[in-house]
Amino acid sequence: MKFAACIEYDGTPFFGWQRLSHAPTVQEHVERALSQVAAQPVSVVCAGRTDSGVHGIGQVIHFETTAVRPERGWLFGSNAKLPDGIAMRWIQPVVEDFHARFSARSRRYRYIILNRPARPALLANRVCWLHGKLDVAAMHTAAQVLIGEQDFSSFRAAGCQANHAVREILALQVTQANNFVYVDIVANAFLHHMVRNIVGSLLKVGAGERPVEWLAELLALRDRTKAGITAPAAGLYFVHVDYPAEFGLPDAYTLPVFHI
């Protein structure tokens, strides 16, 4: 039988999602918990891998098993065995042709910047802190040129293993609420470090170091070395995966918001 499940995690203590032989990862712990509940080995496939320090609210996985357990048993049993910082939000059976990665229509990320003079204490591993005042309106205007299907070579990591750099950004907004700046981005798929590299370049615009038109120039250059830094992982949240309605998966999601 095939199941889909949603996983939430604090990425701080883990070396990303993907299983590694030499360091703790989210996938490792999820598979271990499910295997204990199933009393047999369980391997999972995720909607999108996240890097070390990146957080997940709506990571979706699928797995197959011959073990028979009620949904409540899978949920409560897995959460009882998962470490602090990882939790299963929901689980349900799915049809055989569902695939957590390939069935997805889009993924949504939110990047959070704390923009104030004082560094954070409680949110030290939850946000990116910048003390210099950012021009959020300029950042939003600059970001709009990235919407659409385009070659994002200027915003892919040097070690990105994707066959090509063409992706489609469906929505990109930069907003502010009190001291927090939110960068919300939805795309059909993402390149390695794509969101963090886009944010790193937008921060240069927000700081007044580059004009609004600079993002269009970067896009045309297709040269990663010309863009901004890779923004810190701590501010990034994998929020939601959208699937066709035919699969019957929960489509509600919550955007992380801070008020400190």
Sequence and secondary structure as in RCSB ss.txt:
>XXXX:A:sequence
MKFAACIEYDGTPFFGWQRLSHAPTVQEHVERALSQVAAQPVSVVCAGRTDSGVHGIGQVIHFETTAVRPERGWL
FGSNAKLPDGIAMRWIQPVVEDFHARFSARSRRYRYIILNRPARPALLANRVCWLHGKLDVAAMHTAAQVLIGEQ
DFSSFRAAGCQANHAVREILALQVTQANNFVYVDIVANAFLHHMVRNIVGSLLKVGAGERPVEWLAELLALRDRT
KAGITAPAAGLYFVHVDYPAEFGLPDAYTLPVFHI
>XXXX:A:secstr
 EEEEEEEE  TTSS SS  SSS  HHHHHHHHHHHHHTS   EEESS   TT EEEEEEEEEE S    HHHHH
HHHHHHS TTEEEEEEEE  TT  TTTT SEEEEEEEEEESSS  STTTTTSEEE S   HHHHHHHHGGG EEE
E GGGS TT   S  EEEEEEEEEEEETTEEEEEEEES   TTHHHHHHHHHHHHHTTSS TTHHHHHHHHT GG
GS     GGGEEEEEEE  GGG             
